[in-house]
């Protein structure tokens, strides 16, 4: 497997997956009838926690060994032999609340 380090592409993909996490969380909360005044806060907080896990910001262990996820993206279904990565890994948790504001259209 080849790893292509491309920060520009990676950032674009990372921002897209973050938006999908936020939108999906918001939709589920709305479908479940969560009061509207709580949806923004819950969406932001859940998205932050999910992204912290993906970003390796949350410490995890399996059988006493630290486990650190490292998010990458494949070029396509046919080209899974090459993945796009960022030198420092993902940092979506740092963008969650700004992206949540954008999705909720808050200025």
N, CA, C and O of each residue as an XYZ file, in Angstrom:
428
protein
N       0.836     -1.172      0.000
C       0.000      0.000      0.000
C       0.888      1.244      0.000
O       1.885      1.309      0.719
N       0.512      2.224     -0.814
C       1.238      3.481     -0.868
C       0.493      4.531     -0.054
O      -0.737      4.536      0.000
N       1.252      5.415      0.574
C       0.685      6.528      1.318
C       1.108      7.813      0.630
O       2.298      8.091      0.477
N       0.126      8.586      0.222
C       0.380      9.882     -0.404
C       0.146     10.965      0.646
O      -0.976     11.129      1.123
N       1.177     11.694      1.004
C       1.034     12.797      1.946
C       0.624     14.029      1.140
O       1.399     14.549      0.337
N      -0.599     14.481      1.367
C      -1.123     15.624      0.620
C      -2.063     16.397      1.546
O      -3.257     16.110      1.622
N      -1.503     17.374      2.239
C      -2.264     18.144      3.217
C      -3.463     18.867      2.641
O      -4.502     18.961      3.294
N      -3.336     19.378      1.431
C      -4.433     20.132      0.817
C      -5.638     19.230      0.535
O      -6.768     19.562      0.894
N      -5.388     18.095     -0.107
C      -6.474     17.136     -0.373
C      -7.040     16.613      0.941
O      -8.253     16.500      1.113
N      -6.143     16.298      1.856
C      -6.547     15.730      3.134
C      -7.490     16.681      3.870
O      -8.524     16.260      4.388
N      -7.129     17.961      3.912
C      -7.977     18.936      4.601
C      -9.371     18.993      3.985
O     -10.371     19.068      4.699
N      -9.430     18.958      2.664
C     -10.721     18.985      1.962
C     -11.560     17.766      2.353
O     -12.748     17.892      2.649
N     -10.934     16.595      2.352
C     -11.654     15.363      2.701
C     -12.051     15.350      4.174
O     -13.156     14.936      4.526
N     -11.149     15.801      5.019
C     -11.404     15.847      6.460
C     -12.582     16.783      6.769
O     -13.438     16.455      7.591
N     -12.621     17.932      6.118
C     -13.727     18.868      6.323
C     -15.045     18.259      5.864
O     -16.087     18.488      6.479
N     -14.999     17.482      4.784
C     -16.215     16.846      4.277
C     -16.725     15.778      5.256
O     -17.918     15.735      5.556
N     -15.844     14.936      5.743
C     -16.289     13.891      6.670
C     -16.804     14.518      7.966
O     -17.761     14.015      8.554
N     -16.190     15.597      8.414
C     -16.662     16.299      9.609
C     -18.073     16.824      9.386
O     -18.933     16.664     10.252
N     -18.323     17.447      8.245
C     -19.664     17.955      7.941
C     -20.684     16.821      7.931
O     -21.809     16.997      8.398
N     -20.305     15.673      7.410
C     -21.219     14.525      7.383
C     -21.530     14.023      8.798
O     -22.670     13.665      9.093
N     -20.527     13.998      9.661
C     -20.744     13.589     11.061
C     -21.725     14.542     11.731
O     -22.661     14.108     12.404
N     -21.509     15.837     11.546
C     -22.377     16.845     12.169
C     -23.801     16.754     11.622
O     -24.760     16.744     12.393
N     -23.945     16.689     10.300
C     -25.272     16.613      9.682
C     -26.019     15.360     10.113
O     -27.210     15.420     10.420
N     -25.326     14.227     10.137
C     -25.967     12.967     10.538
C     -26.423     13.013     11.983
O     -27.523     12.566     12.308
N     -25.583     13.550     12.844
C     -25.942     13.665     14.261
C     -27.166     14.554     14.422
O     -28.105     14.203     15.136
N     -27.156     15.697     13.762
C     -28.277     16.647     13.821
C     -29.567     15.980     13.341
O     -30.604     16.096     13.994
N     -29.507     15.285     12.208
C     -30.690     14.618     11.647
C     -31.269     13.581     12.605
O     -32.484     13.517     12.793
N     -30.414     12.779     13.204
C     -30.886     11.744     14.125
C     -31.561     12.370     15.336
O     -32.616     11.906     15.770
N     -30.963     13.415     15.880
C     -31.562     14.084     17.041
C     -32.921     14.680     16.684
O     -33.861     14.604     17.474
N     -33.023     15.271     15.500
C     -34.306     15.824     15.055
C     -35.337     14.718     14.889
O     -36.479     14.868     15.322
N     -34.942     13.597     14.261
C     -35.853     12.469     14.050
C     -36.330     11.874     15.363
O     -37.467     11.411     15.454
N     -35.490     11.880     16.365
C     -35.833     11.294     17.668
C     -36.637     12.249     18.547
O     -37.029     11.902     19.661
N     -36.876     13.446     18.036
C     -37.710     14.384     18.776
C     -37.013     15.107     19.915
O     -37.665     15.569     20.851
N     -35.704     15.207     19.843
C     -34.976     15.958     20.861
C     -35.417     17.416     20.757
O     -35.514     17.950     19.652
N     -35.685     18.067     21.893
C     -36.124     19.467     21.849
C     -35.141     20.329     21.045
O     -33.925     20.217     21.195
N     -35.700     21.181     20.198
C     -34.915     22.004     19.279
C     -33.833     22.816     19.988
O     -32.739     22.987     19.450
N     -34.120     23.309     21.172
C     -33.145     24.136     21.887
C     -31.928     23.340     22.378
O     -30.924     23.934     22.771
N     -32.007     22.016     22.360
C     -30.888     21.178     22.789
C     -30.072     20.614     21.622
O     -28.931     20.192     21.806
N     -30.654     20.609     20.439
C     -30.030     19.931     19.295
C     -28.659     20.509     18.961
O     -27.727     19.748     18.704
N     -28.511     21.822     18.955
C     -27.223     22.439     18.616
C     -26.128     21.983     19.586
O     -25.067     21.531     19.158
N     -26.385     22.101     20.877
C     -25.370     21.740     21.873
C     -25.026     20.252     21.833
O     -23.855     19.876     21.891
N     -26.036     19.424     21.736
C     -25.792     17.975     21.703
C     -25.037     17.599     20.431
O     -24.110     16.790     20.477
N     -25.422     18.174     19.307
C     -24.740     17.888     18.043
C     -23.265     18.240     18.136
O     -22.409     17.439     17.762
N     -22.963     19.433     18.631
C     -21.570     19.857     18.756
C     -20.785     18.965     19.700
O     -19.662     18.562     19.396
N     -21.375     18.661     20.839
C     -20.663     17.852     21.838
C     -20.439     16.415     21.378
O     -19.350     15.870     21.559
N     -21.459     15.797     20.784
C     -21.288     14.426     20.282
C     -20.278     14.389     19.139
O     -19.426     13.502     19.087
N     -20.374     15.349     18.231
C     -19.433     15.401     17.108
C     -18.007     15.595     17.600
O     -17.076     14.992     17.066
N     -17.833     16.433     18.617
C     -16.502     16.650     19.184
C     -15.940     15.344     19.746
O     -14.783     15.004     19.499
N     -16.759     14.616     20.501
C     -16.292     13.363     21.107
C     -15.943     12.322     20.048
O     -14.928     11.635     20.162
N     -16.778     12.202     19.021
C     -16.507     11.251     17.936
C     -15.199     11.613     17.239
O     -14.362     10.747     16.986
N     -15.030     12.888     16.934
C     -13.821     13.337     16.236
C     -12.578     13.205     17.108
O     -11.499     12.909     16.595
N     -12.708     13.417     18.402
C     -11.565     13.241     19.300
C     -11.085     11.790     19.283
O      -9.886     11.527     19.366
N     -12.019     10.860     19.175
C     -11.641      9.437     19.077
C     -10.923      9.185     17.752
O      -9.865      8.555     17.729
N     -11.491      9.672     16.654
C     -10.883      9.477     15.333
C      -9.507     10.132     15.265
O      -8.588      9.584     14.657
N      -9.362     11.305     15.889
C      -8.118     12.082     15.838
C      -7.036     11.580     16.796
O      -5.945     12.149     16.835
N      -7.305     10.558     17.543
C      -6.377     10.036     18.559
C      -6.175     11.008     19.714
O      -5.165     10.944     20.414
N      -7.136     11.908     19.913
C      -7.055     12.831     21.043
C      -7.587     12.193     22.317
O      -7.291     12.654     23.419
N      -8.357     11.152     22.168
C      -8.873     10.396     23.309
C      -8.005      9.144     23.460
O      -7.857      8.368     22.516
N      -7.448      8.957     24.625
C      -6.558      7.808     24.860
C      -7.395      6.538     24.929
O      -8.382      6.461     25.661
N      -6.978      5.544     24.149
C      -7.664      4.252     24.136
C      -6.636      3.154     24.328
O      -5.484      3.273     23.912
N      -7.077      2.090     24.965
C      -6.207      0.933     25.166
C      -6.944     -0.343     24.811
O      -8.150     -0.464     25.025
N      -6.207     -1.280     24.273
C      -6.712     -2.617     24.014
C      -5.689     -3.584     24.587
O      -4.523     -3.567     24.192
N      -6.117     -4.414     25.503
C      -5.223     -5.377     26.145
C      -3.974     -4.700     26.716
O      -2.867     -5.229     26.620
N      -4.176     -3.514     27.314
C      -3.070     -2.800     27.948
C      -2.159     -2.054     26.996
O      -1.171     -1.458     27.426
N      -2.476     -2.074     25.695
C      -1.672     -1.369     24.709
C      -2.427     -0.156     24.188
O      -3.621     -0.232     23.896
N      -1.716      0.966     24.073
C      -2.332      2.170     23.542
C      -2.662      1.971     22.061
O      -1.861      1.424     21.303
N      -3.853      2.423     21.664
C      -4.318      2.302     20.288
C      -4.555      3.710     19.757
O      -5.294      4.490     20.357
N      -3.929      4.032     18.634
C      -4.051      5.361     18.050
C      -4.569      5.262     16.617
O      -3.825      4.862     15.722
N      -5.823      5.618     16.385
C      -6.321      5.633     15.019
C      -5.566      6.669     14.190
O      -5.100      7.678     14.718
N      -5.451      6.415     12.905
C      -4.818      7.356     11.990
C      -5.688      7.407     10.742
O      -5.669      6.480      9.932
N      -6.450      8.488     10.583
C      -7.405      8.626      9.498
C      -6.692      8.836      8.160
O      -5.813      9.688      8.035
N      -7.084      8.054      7.181
C      -6.609      8.224      5.808
C      -7.809      8.087      4.878
O      -8.883      7.644      5.285
N      -7.609      8.468      3.640
C      -8.674      8.392      2.640
C      -8.143      7.667      1.417
O      -7.017      7.912      0.983
N      -8.965      6.760      0.855
C      -8.543      6.119     -0.394
C      -8.974      7.000     -1.556
O      -9.932      7.766     -1.456
N      -8.246      6.876     -2.657
C      -8.542      7.701     -3.836
C      -9.884      7.321     -4.446
O     -10.606      8.184     -4.946
N     -10.216      6.053     -4.409
C     -11.488      5.565     -4.939
C     -11.648      4.115     -4.521
O     -10.735      3.522     -3.946
N     -12.800      3.548     -4.807
C     -13.017      2.133     -4.490
C     -12.057      1.246     -5.269
O     -11.618      0.204     -4.782
N     -11.741      1.674     -6.484
C     -10.851      0.879     -7.330
C      -9.380      1.086     -6.969
O      -8.550      0.230     -7.274
N      -9.050      2.181     -6.342
C      -7.647      2.516     -6.069
C      -7.354      2.504     -4.568
O      -6.833      3.479     -4.026
N      -7.681      1.430     -3.919
C      -7.454      1.326     -2.479
C      -6.007      1.000     -2.128
O      -5.663      0.860     -0.954
N      -5.168      0.880     -3.140
C      -3.762      0.596     -2.877
C      -2.994      1.860     -2.505
O      -1.842      1.789     -2.076
N      -3.640      3.024     -2.670
C      -3.023      4.293     -2.309
C      -3.980      5.047     -1.396
O      -5.162      5.193     -1.708
N      -3.466      5.523     -0.272
C      -4.281      6.318      0.636
C      -3.681      7.712      0.774
O      -2.471      7.902      0.660
N      -4.549      8.671      1.021
C      -4.132     10.058      1.221
C      -4.092     10.319      2.715
O      -5.058     10.058      3.433
N      -2.961     10.837      3.171
C      -2.764     11.082      4.597
C      -2.220     12.490      4.810
O      -1.825     13.179      3.869
N      -2.212     12.888      6.058
C      -1.642     14.155      6.483
C      -0.524     13.825      7.464
O      -0.682     12.944      8.309
N       0.591     14.515      7.361
C       1.724     14.233      8.258
C       1.331     14.110      9.719
O       1.755     13.182     10.406
N       0.529     15.036     10.187
C       0.163     15.046     11.603
C      -1.120     14.320     11.925
O      -1.579     14.360     13.066
N      -1.706     13.660     10.955
C      -2.977     12.985     11.186
C      -4.135     13.964     11.136
O      -3.983     15.102     10.693
N      -5.278     13.516     11.588
C      -6.475     14.349     11.538
C      -6.563     15.244     12.768
O      -5.972     14.971     13.813
N      -7.316     16.314     12.604
C      -7.518     17.264     13.711
C      -8.931     17.836     13.645
O      -9.156     19.015     13.920
N      -9.868     16.980     13.278
C     -11.255     17.410     13.119
C     -11.843     17.995     14.391
O     -12.641     18.931     14.338
N     -11.446     17.438     15.549
C     -12.038     17.925     16.798
C     -11.819     19.421     16.978
O     -12.616     20.088     17.638
N     -10.745     19.957     16.395
C     -10.460     21.385     16.508
C     -11.409     22.234     15.658
O     -11.541     23.435     15.893
N     -12.059     21.628     14.688
C     -12.937     22.353     13.763
C     -14.422     22.132     14.030
O     -15.271     22.724     13.363
N     -14.735     21.283     15.003
C     -16.126     20.871     15.202
C     -17.067     22.047     15.442
O     -18.080     22.175     14.754
N     -16.753     22.895     16.394
C     -17.721     23.920     16.766
C     -17.891     24.981     15.680
O     -18.999     25.487     15.497
N     -16.837     25.329     14.961
C     -16.965     26.248     13.836
C     -17.803     25.648     12.725
O     -18.643     26.330     12.138
N     -17.580     24.374     12.433
C     -18.357     23.686     11.396
C     -19.804     23.509     11.822
O     -20.714     23.599     10.999
N     -20.016     23.256     13.109
C     -21.388     23.135     13.618
C     -22.122     24.456     13.431
O     -23.284     24.472     13.024
N     -21.452     25.558     13.724
C     -22.061     26.881     13.509
C     -22.447     27.069     12.043
O     -23.532     27.567     11.743
N     -21.561     26.671     11.134
C     -21.847     26.811      9.703
C     -23.057     25.985      9.300
O     -23.922     26.473      8.572
N     -23.131     24.753      9.757
C     -24.231     23.870      9.388
C     -25.546     24.363      9.978
O     -26.597     24.245      9.349
N     -25.485     24.912     11.176
C     -26.684     25.476     11.805
C     -26.918     26.926     11.365
O     -27.881     27.568     11.785
N     -26.015     27.429     10.506
C     -26.075     28.791      9.968
C     -26.110     29.836     11.087
O     -26.960     30.727     11.100
N     -25.169     29.704     12.020
C     -25.042     30.651     13.122
C     -23.868     31.575     12.824
O     -22.770     31.113     12.510
N     -24.101     32.871     12.923
C     -23.044     33.857     12.658
C     -22.289     34.198     13.911
O     -21.366     35.011     13.874
